[in-house]
Amino acid sequence: MSQATNRSEHSNAAANSVPARGGSKALLPFAGLIEPVIIEEPSSHAFAGCVARPYAKAAWVWVYRDLCPDLISREAVDAATFTSADLEPVMSQVLVRMKDALARAGKDSEEARRLRAMLGGDEERAALPAVLNALRGRALFGKAQTFGRALNTMTDDAAVSTALQSMPLQDPSLASLLFHSALGHVANPTRLVTAVIKIAGSGTEGAVARIGFGPLVEAILAHAHNQIHLMRPTSSTFADYDLVCRALDRFHRLVRSLTGYIEFTRGSLWASILSASTKQASDFVEPRLRDVVPNINLALRRARESTADRLDSDRILAAINGIYLLSTVRACRDSLALNATFDQVWSQSAQTLEHYLQRNLDLHREIPADAIVSARLDAGIKMAEIRFNPEYAETLRRARSAAERRA
Protein backbone atom coordinates (compact mmCIF):
# COMPACT_ATOMS: atom_id res chain seq x y z
CA MET A 1 0.00 0.00 0.00
CA SER A 2 1.41 3.38 -0.92
CA GLN A 3 0.97 6.71 0.76
CA ALA A 4 0.74 8.28 -2.67
CA THR A 5 -2.30 6.17 -3.39
CA ASN A 6 -3.97 7.40 -0.21
CA ARG A 7 -3.44 10.96 -1.36
CA SER A 8 -4.64 10.34 -4.91
CA GLU A 9 -6.60 13.10 -6.60
CA HIS A 10 -9.44 10.82 -7.48
CA SER A 11 -10.47 7.69 -5.61
CA ASN A 12 -12.58 6.35 -8.43
CA ALA A 13 -12.07 2.72 -7.43
CA ALA A 14 -13.59 3.39 -4.04
CA ALA A 15 -16.32 5.57 -5.41
CA ASN A 16 -17.46 2.98 -7.90
CA SER A 17 -16.54 -0.25 -6.15
CA VAL A 18 -18.82 -3.22 -6.58
CA PRO A 19 -18.77 -6.37 -4.47
CA ALA A 20 -17.08 -9.27 -6.21
CA ARG A 21 -19.46 -11.23 -8.37
CA GLY A 22 -17.21 -13.48 -10.34
CA GLY A 23 -16.35 -10.60 -12.67
CA SER A 24 -19.56 -11.11 -14.67
CA LYS A 25 -22.11 -8.39 -15.36
CA ALA A 26 -24.64 -11.17 -15.86
CA LEU A 27 -24.81 -11.50 -12.08
CA LEU A 28 -25.59 -7.82 -11.51
CA PRO A 29 -29.18 -6.55 -11.19
CA PHE A 30 -30.66 -6.03 -14.66
CA ALA A 31 -27.40 -7.38 -16.13
CA GLY A 32 -25.57 -4.18 -15.19
CA LEU A 33 -27.77 -1.75 -17.13
CA ILE A 34 -28.33 0.49 -14.11
CA GLU A 35 -24.99 -0.09 -12.38
CA PRO A 36 -23.93 3.61 -12.64
CA VAL A 37 -26.76 4.57 -10.26
CA ILE A 38 -26.47 1.67 -7.81
CA ILE A 39 -25.32 2.30 -4.24
CA GLU A 40 -24.13 -0.54 -2.09
CA GLU A 41 -26.52 -0.55 0.84
CA PRO A 42 -29.84 0.91 1.94
CA SER A 43 -29.67 4.38 3.43
CA SER A 44 -31.84 6.10 5.99
CA HIS A 45 -32.75 8.45 3.12
CA ALA A 46 -33.98 7.44 -0.34
CA PHE A 47 -31.89 9.45 -2.82
CA ALA A 48 -33.76 10.26 -6.02
CA GLY A 49 -30.85 9.57 -8.36
CA CYS A 50 -29.82 6.12 -7.22
CA VAL A 51 -31.05 2.72 -6.06
CA ALA A 52 -29.68 0.61 -3.20
CA ARG A 53 -28.30 -2.68 -4.48
CA PRO A 54 -30.54 -4.92 -2.31
CA TYR A 55 -33.63 -3.19 -3.70
CA ALA A 56 -32.38 -3.38 -7.29
CA LYS A 57 -31.65 -7.06 -6.81
CA ALA A 58 -35.14 -7.68 -5.39
CA ALA A 59 -36.72 -5.91 -8.37
CA TRP A 60 -34.57 -7.90 -10.82
CA VAL A 61 -35.55 -11.23 -9.25
CA TRP A 62 -39.20 -10.21 -9.43
CA VAL A 63 -38.86 -9.22 -13.10
CA TYR A 64 -37.18 -12.37 -14.42
CA ARG A 65 -38.92 -14.83 -12.10
CA ASP A 66 -42.49 -13.51 -11.85
CA LEU A 67 -43.10 -10.74 -14.37
CA CYS A 68 -41.25 -11.69 -17.56
CA PRO A 69 -40.37 -15.41 -17.49
CA ASP A 70 -41.27 -15.62 -21.19
CA LEU A 71 -38.86 -12.80 -22.09
CA ILE A 72 -35.95 -13.55 -19.78
CA SER A 73 -34.46 -17.02 -19.41
CA ARG A 74 -34.18 -17.83 -15.72
CA GLU A 75 -31.77 -20.62 -16.57
CA ALA A 76 -29.49 -18.15 -18.34
CA VAL A 77 -29.67 -15.74 -15.38
CA ASP A 78 -28.87 -18.52 -12.90
CA ALA A 79 -25.99 -19.69 -15.10
CA ALA A 80 -24.64 -16.12 -15.30
CA THR A 81 -24.82 -16.12 -19.09
CA PHE A 82 -27.66 -13.59 -19.44
CA THR A 83 -26.10 -10.23 -20.34
CA SER A 84 -27.18 -6.66 -21.04
CA ALA A 85 -27.05 -7.49 -24.75
CA ASP A 86 -29.75 -10.10 -24.13
CA LEU A 87 -31.84 -7.79 -21.96
CA GLU A 88 -31.77 -4.63 -24.05
CA PRO A 89 -33.88 -5.96 -26.97
CA VAL A 90 -36.77 -6.86 -24.63
CA MET A 91 -36.38 -3.88 -22.31
CA SER A 92 -39.29 -1.92 -23.75
CA GLN A 93 -41.66 -4.82 -23.02
CA VAL A 94 -40.20 -5.24 -19.53
CA LEU A 95 -40.79 -1.56 -18.78
CA VAL A 96 -44.40 -1.75 -19.95
CA ARG A 97 -45.07 -4.74 -17.70
CA MET A 98 -43.39 -3.09 -14.71
CA LYS A 99 -45.44 0.08 -15.22
CA ASP A 100 -48.67 -1.90 -15.56
CA ALA A 101 -47.91 -3.95 -12.43
CA LEU A 102 -47.32 -0.77 -10.44
CA ALA A 103 -50.55 0.74 -11.77
CA ARG A 104 -52.56 -2.35 -10.79
CA ALA A 105 -51.01 -2.35 -7.32
CA GLY A 106 -51.97 1.29 -6.91
CA LYS A 107 -55.64 0.52 -7.60
CA ASP A 108 -56.12 -2.88 -5.96
CA SER A 109 -55.13 -3.68 -2.38
CA GLU A 110 -54.82 -7.40 -3.13
CA GLU A 111 -52.52 -6.69 -6.08
CA ALA A 112 -50.50 -4.40 -3.81
CA ARG A 113 -50.17 -7.16 -1.20
CA ARG A 114 -49.06 -9.68 -3.81
CA LEU A 115 -46.49 -7.26 -5.22
CA ARG A 116 -45.01 -6.63 -1.78
CA ALA A 117 -44.81 -10.37 -1.18
CA MET A 118 -43.05 -11.04 -4.48
CA LEU A 119 -40.57 -8.22 -3.92
CA GLY A 120 -39.88 -9.17 -0.32
CA GLY A 121 -41.25 -6.27 1.70
CA ASP A 122 -42.52 -2.71 1.92
CA GLU A 123 -39.09 -1.10 1.41
CA GLU A 124 -38.48 -3.07 -1.76
CA ARG A 125 -41.92 -2.08 -3.02
CA ALA A 126 -41.28 1.58 -2.21
CA ALA A 127 -38.03 1.49 -4.20
CA LEU A 128 -39.65 0.07 -7.34
CA PRO A 129 -40.50 3.47 -8.94
CA ALA A 130 -36.85 4.49 -8.55
CA VAL A 131 -35.76 1.26 -10.27
CA LEU A 132 -38.21 1.93 -13.10
CA ASN A 133 -36.96 5.49 -13.43
CA ALA A 134 -33.35 4.28 -13.59
CA LEU A 135 -34.20 1.78 -16.31
CA ARG A 136 -35.90 4.49 -18.37
CA GLY A 137 -32.83 6.71 -18.16
CA ARG A 138 -30.26 3.96 -18.79
CA ALA A 139 -29.38 5.14 -22.31
CA LEU A 140 -28.03 8.43 -20.92
CA PHE A 141 -25.74 7.01 -18.23
CA GLY A 142 -22.78 6.59 -20.57
CA LYS A 143 -23.09 10.19 -21.74
CA ALA A 144 -23.34 11.38 -18.14
CA GLN A 145 -20.15 9.52 -17.24
CA THR A 146 -18.39 11.08 -20.22
CA PHE A 147 -19.69 14.46 -19.02
CA GLY A 148 -18.18 13.81 -15.57
CA ARG A 149 -14.78 12.97 -17.04
CA ALA A 150 -14.94 16.04 -19.28
CA LEU A 151 -15.47 18.30 -16.26
CA ASN A 152 -12.05 17.20 -14.96
CA THR A 153 -10.35 18.63 -18.05
CA MET A 154 -12.01 22.05 -17.84
CA THR A 155 -9.64 24.68 -16.49
CA ASP A 156 -12.04 27.61 -16.88
CA ASP A 157 -14.62 28.03 -14.12
CA ALA A 158 -16.99 29.72 -16.55
CA ALA A 159 -16.88 26.60 -18.74
CA VAL A 160 -17.76 24.45 -15.72
CA SER A 161 -20.75 26.71 -14.97
CA THR A 162 -21.94 26.51 -18.57
CA ALA A 163 -21.58 22.73 -18.60
CA LEU A 164 -23.57 22.34 -15.40
CA GLN A 165 -26.39 24.49 -16.74
CA SER A 166 -26.62 22.21 -19.77
CA MET A 167 -28.00 19.45 -17.55
CA PRO A 168 -31.80 18.91 -17.64
CA LEU A 169 -32.45 20.94 -14.49
CA GLN A 170 -36.12 21.39 -15.46
CA ASP A 171 -36.54 17.60 -14.95
CA PRO A 172 -35.27 16.92 -11.38
CA SER A 173 -35.84 13.19 -11.67
CA LEU A 174 -33.67 12.84 -14.77
CA ALA A 175 -31.14 15.37 -13.47
CA SER A 176 -30.72 13.30 -10.30
CA LEU A 177 -29.86 10.19 -12.30
CA LEU A 178 -27.42 12.03 -14.56
CA PHE A 179 -25.67 13.89 -11.75
CA HIS A 180 -25.25 10.62 -9.86
CA SER A 181 -23.84 8.88 -12.93
CA ALA A 182 -21.45 11.74 -13.67
CA LEU A 183 -20.20 12.35 -10.15
CA GLY A 184 -18.43 9.02 -9.85
CA HIS A 185 -15.98 10.29 -12.47
CA VAL A 186 -15.47 13.81 -11.07
CA ALA A 187 -12.13 14.20 -9.32
CA ASN A 188 -12.85 17.47 -7.53
CA PRO A 189 -16.52 17.92 -6.56
CA THR A 190 -15.69 21.26 -4.91
CA ARG A 191 -15.34 22.87 -8.35
CA LEU A 192 -18.93 21.93 -9.15
CA VAL A 193 -20.27 23.32 -5.87
CA THR A 194 -18.39 26.62 -6.17
CA ALA A 195 -19.64 26.98 -9.74
CA VAL A 196 -23.22 26.40 -8.59
CA ILE A 197 -22.85 29.01 -5.84
CA LYS A 198 -21.66 31.56 -8.40
CA ILE A 199 -24.66 30.76 -10.58
CA ALA A 200 -27.02 31.08 -7.59
CA GLY A 201 -25.36 34.23 -6.31
CA SER A 202 -25.58 32.82 -2.80
CA GLY A 203 -24.22 29.92 -0.74
CA THR A 204 -27.43 29.13 1.11
CA GLU A 205 -29.05 25.76 0.53
CA GLY A 206 -32.30 27.52 -0.37
CA ALA A 207 -30.63 29.46 -3.17
CA VAL A 208 -28.95 26.31 -4.53
CA ALA A 209 -32.27 24.44 -4.51
CA ARG A 210 -34.19 27.31 -6.15
CA ILE A 211 -31.99 27.34 -9.27
CA GLY A 212 -32.48 23.59 -9.74
CA PHE A 213 -29.21 22.17 -8.39
CA GLY A 214 -30.74 20.19 -5.55
CA PRO A 215 -30.08 16.96 -7.52
CA LEU A 216 -26.35 17.75 -7.56
CA VAL A 217 -26.27 18.18 -3.78
CA GLU A 218 -28.19 14.93 -3.31
CA ALA A 219 -25.81 13.14 -5.69
CA ILE A 220 -22.84 14.30 -3.61
CA LEU A 221 -24.58 13.15 -0.44
CA ALA A 222 -25.36 9.76 -2.00
CA HIS A 223 -21.79 9.24 -3.21
CA ALA A 224 -20.45 10.18 0.22
CA HIS A 225 -22.79 7.68 1.84
CA ASN A 226 -21.67 5.07 -0.66
CA GLN A 227 -18.11 5.19 0.71
CA ILE A 228 -19.14 4.24 4.23
CA HIS A 229 -19.68 0.52 3.69
CA LEU A 230 -15.99 0.26 2.70
CA MET A 231 -15.00 1.49 6.17
CA ARG A 232 -16.73 -1.29 8.10
CA PRO A 233 -14.56 -2.71 10.91
CA THR A 234 -13.24 -6.19 10.27
CA SER A 235 -11.22 -8.67 12.30
CA SER A 236 -9.28 -9.87 9.27
CA THR A 237 -5.52 -9.30 9.34
CA PHE A 238 -5.58 -8.87 5.59
CA ALA A 239 -8.32 -6.23 5.46
CA ASP A 240 -7.80 -3.87 2.52
CA TYR A 241 -6.70 -0.73 4.35
CA ASP A 242 -5.74 0.89 1.06
CA LEU A 243 -9.39 0.65 0.02
CA VAL A 244 -10.49 2.04 3.40
CA CYS A 245 -8.11 4.99 3.10
CA ARG A 246 -9.23 5.76 -0.45
CA ALA A 247 -12.88 5.59 0.61
CA LEU A 248 -12.19 7.88 3.56
CA ASP A 249 -10.36 10.37 1.35
CA ARG A 250 -13.20 10.34 -1.18
CA PHE A 251 -15.79 10.73 1.61
CA HIS A 252 -13.88 13.75 2.90
CA ARG A 253 -13.66 15.39 -0.53
CA LEU A 254 -17.38 14.96 -1.11
CA VAL A 255 -18.46 16.15 2.34
CA ARG A 256 -16.09 19.12 2.37
CA SER A 257 -17.33 20.22 -1.06
CA LEU A 258 -20.66 20.81 0.66
CA THR A 259 -19.86 21.82 4.25
CA GLY A 260 -17.04 24.10 3.19
CA TYR A 261 -19.17 26.20 0.84
CA ILE A 262 -22.92 25.75 1.36
CA GLU A 263 -24.69 27.28 4.36
CA PHE A 264 -26.99 24.53 5.60
CA THR A 265 -30.04 25.37 7.66
CA ARG A 266 -29.97 23.72 11.07
CA GLY A 267 -32.29 20.72 11.09
CA SER A 268 -32.83 20.70 7.33
CA LEU A 269 -33.02 17.43 5.40
CA TRP A 270 -29.58 17.87 3.81
CA ALA A 271 -28.03 18.82 7.16
CA SER A 272 -29.60 15.74 8.77
CA ILE A 273 -28.25 13.45 6.05
CA LEU A 274 -24.77 14.93 6.45
CA SER A 275 -24.91 14.49 10.21
CA ALA A 276 -26.05 10.87 9.94
CA SER A 277 -23.37 10.01 7.36
CA THR A 278 -20.65 11.66 9.43
CA LYS A 279 -21.68 9.72 12.51
CA GLN A 280 -21.82 6.38 10.69
CA ALA A 281 -18.43 6.89 9.03
CA SER A 282 -16.90 7.91 12.37
CA ASP A 283 -18.42 4.91 14.15
CA PHE A 284 -16.87 2.58 11.56
CA VAL A 285 -13.41 4.19 11.65
CA GLU A 286 -13.09 4.61 15.43
CA PRO A 287 -12.52 0.89 16.29
CA ARG A 288 -9.72 0.75 13.71
CA LEU A 289 -8.11 3.84 15.25
CA ARG A 290 -8.20 2.34 18.72
CA ASP A 291 -6.24 -0.67 17.43
CA VAL A 292 -3.33 1.43 16.15
CA VAL A 293 -1.26 1.73 19.33
CA PRO A 294 -1.80 -1.87 20.52
CA ASN A 295 -0.72 -3.11 17.09
CA ILE A 296 2.46 -1.00 17.20
CA ASN A 297 3.25 -2.51 20.59
CA LEU A 298 2.71 -6.06 19.39
CA ALA A 299 4.63 -5.52 16.15
CA LEU A 300 7.76 -3.84 17.49
CA ARG A 301 8.36 -5.29 20.95
CA ARG A 302 10.84 -8.07 21.51
CA ALA A 303 9.69 -11.35 23.01
CA ARG A 304 10.32 -11.89 26.70
CA GLU A 305 13.62 -13.51 27.61
CA SER A 306 11.91 -16.79 28.45
CA THR A 307 10.33 -16.93 24.99
CA ALA A 308 12.02 -17.41 21.64
CA ASP A 309 11.99 -14.16 19.70
CA ARG A 310 10.20 -14.24 16.36
CA LEU A 311 8.97 -11.75 13.80
CA ASP A 312 5.19 -11.47 13.58
CA SER A 313 4.63 -10.39 9.98
CA ASP A 314 0.86 -10.14 10.46
CA ARG A 315 1.26 -7.74 13.36
CA ILE A 316 3.75 -5.63 11.44
CA LEU A 317 1.33 -5.44 8.50
CA ALA A 318 -1.51 -4.46 10.85
CA ALA A 319 0.64 -1.77 12.50
CA ILE A 320 1.77 -0.23 9.21
CA ASN A 321 -1.82 -0.29 7.92
CA GLY A 322 -2.95 1.42 11.12
CA ILE A 323 -0.38 4.19 10.70
CA TYR A 324 -1.54 4.76 7.12
CA LEU A 325 -5.12 4.98 8.38
CA LEU A 326 -4.11 7.38 11.15
CA SER A 327 -2.41 9.63 8.61
CA THR A 328 -5.50 9.57 6.38
CA VAL A 329 -7.83 10.36 9.30
CA ARG A 330 -5.64 13.32 10.15
CA ALA A 331 -6.13 14.70 6.63
CA CYS A 332 -9.88 14.00 6.74
CA ARG A 333 -10.70 14.86 10.35
CA ASP A 334 -12.81 17.91 9.42
CA SER A 335 -15.37 15.52 7.90
CA LEU A 336 -15.46 13.17 10.89
CA ALA A 337 -16.55 13.28 14.52
CA LEU A 338 -13.37 11.73 15.92
CA ASN A 339 -11.42 14.61 17.42
CA ALA A 340 -11.02 13.20 20.95
CA THR A 341 -10.13 9.69 19.81
CA PHE A 342 -7.82 10.94 17.08
CA ASP A 343 -5.93 13.32 19.37
CA GLN A 344 -5.36 10.55 21.90
CA VAL A 345 -4.19 7.99 19.32
CA TRP A 346 -2.06 10.54 17.47
CA SER A 347 -0.17 11.43 20.67
CA GLN A 348 0.16 7.86 21.94
CA SER A 349 1.33 6.55 18.57
CA ALA A 350 4.21 9.06 18.57
CA GLN A 351 5.29 8.12 22.09
CA THR A 352 5.04 4.40 21.41
CA LEU A 353 6.91 4.58 18.11
CA GLU A 354 9.75 6.65 19.57
CA HIS A 355 10.08 4.23 22.48
CA TYR A 356 10.34 1.13 20.30
CA LEU A 357 12.51 2.79 17.68
CA GLN A 358 15.07 3.67 20.36
CA ARG A 359 14.87 0.22 21.91
CA ASN A 360 15.28 -1.59 18.58
CA LEU A 361 18.10 0.74 17.53
CA ASP A 362 19.93 -0.06 20.77
CA LEU A 363 19.38 -3.79 20.20
CA HIS A 364 20.66 -3.43 16.64
CA ARG A 365 23.83 -1.82 17.95
CA GLU A 366 24.31 -4.70 20.38
CA ILE A 367 23.52 -7.54 17.97
CA PRO A 368 23.71 -6.21 14.38
CA ALA A 369 23.55 -9.72 12.93
CA ASP A 370 20.10 -10.42 14.42
CA ALA A 371 17.80 -10.54 11.39
CA ILE A 372 14.64 -10.28 13.49
CA VAL A 373 15.73 -7.09 15.22
CA SER A 374 16.84 -5.68 11.87
CA ALA A 375 13.47 -6.42 10.25
CA ARG A 376 11.64 -4.95 13.21
CA LEU A 377 13.71 -1.80 12.98
CA ASP A 378 12.97 -1.54 9.25
CA ALA A 379 9.24 -1.72 10.01
CA GLY A 380 9.55 0.90 12.74
CA ILE A 381 11.39 3.30 10.41
CA LYS A 382 8.68 2.82 7.79
CA MET A 383 6.03 3.70 10.39
CA ALA A 384 8.06 6.74 11.48
CA GLU A 385 8.21 7.94 7.87
CA ILE A 386 4.41 7.93 7.71
CA ARG A 387 3.68 9.13 11.26
CA PHE A 388 6.36 11.84 11.44
CA ASN A 389 8.08 12.73 8.16
CA PRO A 390 10.64 11.37 5.66
CA GLU A 391 13.42 13.50 7.20
CA TYR A 392 13.02 11.85 10.59
CA ALA A 393 13.02 8.42 8.95
CA GLU A 394 16.21 9.30 7.07
CA THR A 395 17.87 10.34 10.36
CA LEU A 396 17.00 6.93 11.78
CA ARG A 397 18.43 5.19 8.71
CA ARG A 398 21.68 7.10 9.09
CA ALA A 399 21.86 6.15 12.77
CA ARG A 400 21.33 2.53 11.80
CA SER A 401 24.06 2.69 9.15
CA ALA A 402 26.46 4.27 11.63
CA ALA A 403 25.79 1.48 14.11
CA GLU A 404 26.44 -1.14 11.43
CA ARG A 405 29.76 0.52 10.44
CA ARG A 406 30.91 0.54 14.07
CA ALA A 407 30.02 -3.13 14.35
C-alpha positions in Angstrom: 0.0 0.0 0.0 1.4 3.4 -0.9 1.0 6.7 0.8 0.7 8.3 -2.7 -2.3 6.2 -3.4 -4.0 7.4 -0.2 -3.4 11.0 -1.4 -4.6 10.3 -4.9 -6.6 13.1 -6.6 -9.4 10.8 -7.5 -10.5 7.7 -5.6 -12.6 6.3 -8.4 -12.1 2.7 -7.4 -13.6 3.4 -4.0 -16.3 5.6 -5.4 -17.5 3.0 -7.9 -16.5 -0.2 -6.2 -18.8 -3.2 -6.6 -18.8 -6.4 -4.5 -17.1 -9.3 -6.2 -19.5 -11.2 -8.4 -17.2 -13.5 -10.3 -16.4 -10.6 -12.7 -19.6 -11.1 -14.7 -22.1 -8.4 -15.4 -24.6 -11.2 -15.9 -24.8 -11.5 -12.1 -25.6 -7.8 -11.5 -29.2 -6.5 -11.2 -30.7 -6.0 -14.7 -27.4 -7.4 -16.1 -25.6 -4.2 -15.2 -27.8 -1.8 -17.1 -28.3 0.5 -14.1 -25.0 -0.1 -12.4 -23.9 3.6 -12.6 -26.8 4.6 -10.3 -26.5 1.7 -7.8 -25.3 2.3 -4.2 -24.1 -0.5 -2.1 -26.5 -0.6 0.8 -29.8 0.9 1.9 -29.7 4.4 3.4 -31.8 6.1 6.0 -32.7 8.4 3.1 -34.0 7.4 -0.3 -31.9 9.4 -2.8 -33.8 10.3 -6.0 -30.9 9.6 -8.4 -29.8 6.1 -7.2 -31.0 2.7 -6.1 -29.7 0.6 -3.2 -28.3 -2.7 -4.5 -30.5 -4.9 -2.3 -33.6 -3.2 -3.7 -32.4 -3.4 -7.3 -31.7 -7.1 -6.8 -35.1 -7.7 -5.4 -36.7 -5.9 -8.4 -34.6 -7.9 -10.8 -35.6 -11.2 -9.3 -39.2 -10.2 -9.4 -38.9 -9.2 -13.1 -37.2 -12.4 -14.4 -38.9 -14.8 -12.1 -42.5 -13.5 -11.9 -43.1 -10.7 -14.4 -41.2 -11.7 -17.6 -40.4 -15.4 -17.5 -41.3 -15.6 -21.2 -38.9 -12.8 -22.1 -35.9 -13.6 -19.8 -34.5 -17.0 -19.4 -34.2 -17.8 -15.7 -31.8 -20.6 -16.6 -29.5 -18.1 -18.3 -29.7 -15.7 -15.4 -28.9 -18.5 -12.9 -26.0 -19.7 -15.1 -24.6 -16.1 -15.3 -24.8 -16.1 -19.1 -27.7 -13.6 -19.4 -26.1 -10.2 -20.3 -27.2 -6.7 -21.0 -27.0 -7.5 -24.8 -29.7 -10.1 -24.1 -31.8 -7.8 -22.0 -31.8 -4.6 -24.1 -33.9 -6.0 -27.0 -36.8 -6.9 -24.6 -36.4 -3.9 -22.3 -39.3 -1.9 -23.8 -41.7 -4.8 -23.0 -40.2 -5.2 -19.5 -40.8 -1.6 -18.8 -44.4 -1.7 -19.9 -45.1 -4.7 -17.7 -43.4 -3.1 -14.7 -45.4 0.1 -15.2 -48.7 -1.9 -15.6 -47.9 -3.9 -12.4 -47.3 -0.8 -10.4 -50.6 0.7 -11.8 -52.6 -2.3 -10.8 -51.0 -2.3 -7.3 -52.0 1.3 -6.9 -55.6 0.5 -7.6 -56.1 -2.9 -6.0 -55.1 -3.7 -2.4 -54.8 -7.4 -3.1 -52.5 -6.7 -6.1 -50.5 -4.4 -3.8 -50.2 -7.2 -1.2 -49.1 -9.7 -3.8 -46.5 -7.3 -5.2 -45.0 -6.6 -1.8 -44.8 -10.4 -1.2 -43.1 -11.0 -4.5 -40.6 -8.2 -3.9 -39.9 -9.2 -0.3 -41.3 -6.3 1.7 -42.5 -2.7 1.9 -39.1 -1.1 1.4 -38.5 -3.1 -1.8 -41.9 -2.1 -3.0 -41.3 1.6 -2.2 -38.0 1.5 -4.2 -39.7 0.1 -7.3 -40.5 3.5 -8.9 -36.8 4.5 -8.6 -35.8 1.3 -10.3 -38.2 1.9 -13.1 -37.0 5.5 -13.4 -33.3 4.3 -13.6 -34.2 1.8 -16.3 -35.9 4.5 -18.4 -32.8 6.7 -18.2 -30.3 4.0 -18.8 -29.4 5.1 -22.3 -28.0 8.4 -20.9 -25.7 7.0 -18.2 -22.8 6.6 -20.6 -23.1 10.2 -21.7 -23.3 11.4 -18.1 -20.2 9.5 -17.2 -18.4 11.1 -20.2 -19.7 14.5 -19.0 -18.2 13.8 -15.6 -14.8 13.0 -17.0 -14.9 16.0 -19.3 -15.5 18.3 -16.3 -12.1 17.2 -15.0 -10.3 18.6 -18.0 -12.0 22.1 -17.8 -9.6 24.7 -16.5 -12.0 27.6 -16.9 -14.6 28.0 -14.1 -17.0 29.7 -16.6 -16.9 26.6 -18.7 -17.8 24.4 -15.7 -20.7 26.7 -15.0 -21.9 26.5 -18.6 -21.6 22.7 -18.6 -23.6 22.3 -15.4 -26.4 24.5 -16.7 -26.6 22.2 -19.8 -28.0 19.4 -17.5 -31.8 18.9 -17.6 -32.5 20.9 -14.5 -36.1 21.4 -15.5 -36.5 17.6 -14.9 -35.3 16.9 -11.4 -35.8 13.2 -11.7 -33.7 12.8 -14.8 -31.1 15.4 -13.5 -30.7 13.3 -10.3 -29.9 10.2 -12.3 -27.4 12.0 -14.6 -25.7 13.9 -11.8 -25.2 10.6 -9.9 -23.8 8.9 -12.9 -21.5 11.7 -13.7 -20.2 12.4 -10.1 -18.4 9.0 -9.8 -16.0 10.3 -12.5 -15.5 13.8 -11.1 -12.1 14.2 -9.3 -12.9 17.5 -7.5 -16.5 17.9 -6.6 -15.7 21.3 -4.9 -15.3 22.9 -8.4 -18.9 21.9 -9.1 -20.3 23.3 -5.9 -18.4 26.6 -6.2 -19.6 27.0 -9.7 -23.2 26.4 -8.6 -22.8 29.0 -5.8 -21.7 31.6 -8.4 -24.7 30.8 -10.6 -27.0 31.1 -7.6 -25.4 34.2 -6.3 -25.6 32.8 -2.8 -24.2 29.9 -0.7 -27.4 29.1 1.1 -29.0 25.8 0.5 -32.3 27.5 -0.4 -30.6 29.5 -3.2 -29.0 26.3 -4.5 -32.3 24.4 -4.5 -34.2 27.3 -6.2 -32.0 27.3 -9.3 -32.5 23.6 -9.7 -29.2 22.2 -8.4 -30.7 20.2 -5.5 -30.1 17.0 -7.5 -26.3 17.7 -7.6 -26.3 18.2 -3.8 -28.2 14.9 -3.3 -25.8 13.1 -5.7 -22.8 14.3 -3.6 -24.6 13.1 -0.4 -25.4 9.8 -2.0 -21.8 9.2 -3.2 -20.4 10.2 0.2 -22.8 7.7 1.8 -21.7 5.1 -0.7 -18.1 5.2 0.7 -19.1 4.2 4.2 -19.7 0.5 3.7 -16.0 0.3 2.7 -15.0 1.5 6.2 -16.7 -1.3 8.1 -14.6 -2.7 10.9 -13.2 -6.2 10.3 -11.2 -8.7 12.3 -9.3 -9.9 9.3 -5.5 -9.3 9.3 -5.6 -8.9 5.6 -8.3 -6.2 5.5 -7.8 -3.9 2.5 -6.7 -0.7 4.3 -5.7 0.9 1.1 -9.4 0.7 0.0 -10.5 2.0 3.4 -8.1 5.0 3.1 -9.2 5.8 -0.5 -12.9 5.6 0.6 -12.2 7.9 3.6 -10.4 10.4 1.3 -13.2 10.3 -1.2 -15.8 10.7 1.6 -13.9 13.7 2.9 -13.7 15.4 -0.5 -17.4 15.0 -1.1 -18.5 16.1 2.3 -16.1 19.1 2.4 -17.3 20.2 -1.1 -20.7 20.8 0.7 -19.9 21.8 4.2 -17.0 24.1 3.2 -19.2 26.2 0.8 -22.9 25.8 1.4 -24.7 27.3 4.4 -27.0 24.5 5.6 -30.0 25.4 7.7 -30.0 23.7 11.1 -32.3 20.7 11.1 -32.8 20.7 7.3 -33.0 17.4 5.4 -29.6 17.9 3.8 -28.0 18.8 7.2 -29.6 15.7 8.8 -28.2 13.4 6.0 -24.8 14.9 6.5 -24.9 14.5 10.2 -26.1 10.9 9.9 -23.4 10.0 7.4 -20.6 11.7 9.4 -21.7 9.7 12.5 -21.8 6.4 10.7 -18.4 6.9 9.0 -16.9 7.9 12.4 -18.4 4.9 14.1 -16.9 2.6 11.6 -13.4 4.2 11.7 -13.1 4.6 15.4 -12.5 0.9 16.3 -9.7 0.7 13.7 -8.1 3.8 15.2 -8.2 2.3 18.7 -6.2 -0.7 17.4 -3.3 1.4 16.1 -1.3 1.7 19.3 -1.8 -1.9 20.5 -0.7 -3.1 17.1 2.5 -1.0 17.2 3.2 -2.5 20.6 2.7 -6.1 19.4 4.6 -5.5 16.1 7.8 -3.8 17.5 8.4 -5.3 20.9 10.8 -8.1 21.5 9.7 -11.3 23.0 10.3 -11.9 26.7 13.6 -13.5 27.6 11.9 -16.8 28.5 10.3 -16.9 25.0 12.0 -17.4 21.6 12.0 -14.2 19.7 10.2 -14.2 16.4 9.0 -11.7 13.8 5.2 -11.5 13.6 4.6 -10.4 10.0 0.9 -10.1 10.5 1.3 -7.7 13.4 3.7 -5.6 11.4 1.3 -5.4 8.5 -1.5 -4.5 10.9 0.6 -1.8 12.5 1.8 -0.2 9.2 -1.8 -0.3 7.9 -3.0 1.4 11.1 -0.4 4.2 10.7 -1.5 4.8 7.1 -5.1 5.0 8.4 -4.1 7.4 11.2 -2.4 9.6 8.6 -5.5 9.6 6.4 -7.8 10.4 9.3 -5.6 13.3 10.2 -6.1 14.7 6.6 -9.9 14.0 6.7 -10.7 14.9 10.4 -12.8 17.9 9.4 -15.4 15.5 7.9 -15.5 13.2 10.9 -16.5 13.3 14.5 -13.4 11.7 15.9 -11.4 14.6 17.4 -11.0 13.2 21.0 -10.1 9.7 19.8 -7.8 10.9 17.1 -5.9 13.3 19.4 -5.4 10.5 21.9 -4.2 8.0 19.3 -2.1 10.5 17.5 -0.2 11.4 20.7 0.2 7.9 21.9 1.3 6.5 18.6 4.2 9.1 18.6 5.3 8.1 22.1 5.0 4.4 21.4 6.9 4.6 18.1 9.8 6.6 19.6 10.1 4.2 22.5 10.3 1.1 20.3 12.5 2.8 17.7 15.1 3.7 20.4 14.9 0.2 21.9 15.3 -1.6 18.6 18.1 0.7 17.5 19.9 -0.1 20.8 19.4 -3.8 20.2 20.7 -3.4 16.6 23.8 -1.8 17.9 24.3 -4.7 20.4 23.5 -7.5 18.0 23.7 -6.2 14.4 23.6 -9.7 12.9 20.1 -10.4 14.4 17.8 -10.5 11.4 14.6 -10.3 13.5 15.7 -7.1 15.2 16.8 -5.7 11.9 13.5 -6.4 10.2 11.6 -4.9 13.2 13.7 -1.8 13.0 13.0 -1.5 9.3 9.2 -1.7 10.0 9.6 0.9 12.7 11.4 3.3 10.4 8.7 2.8 7.8 6.0 3.7 10.4 8.1 6.7 11.5 8.2 7.9 7.9 4.4 7.9 7.7 3.7 9.1 11.3 6.4 11.8 11.4 8.1 12.7 8.2 10.6 11.4 5.7 13.4 13.5 7.2 13.0 11.8 10.6 13.0 8.4 8.9 16.2 9.3 7.1 17.9 10.3 10.4 17.0 6.9 11.8 18.4 5.2 8.7 21.7 7.1 9.1 21.9 6.1 12.8 21.3 2.5 11.8 24.1 2.7 9.1 26.5 4.3 11.6 25.8 1.5 14.1 26.4 -1.1 11.4 29.8 0.5 10.4 30.9 0.5 14.1 30.0 -3.1 14.4 
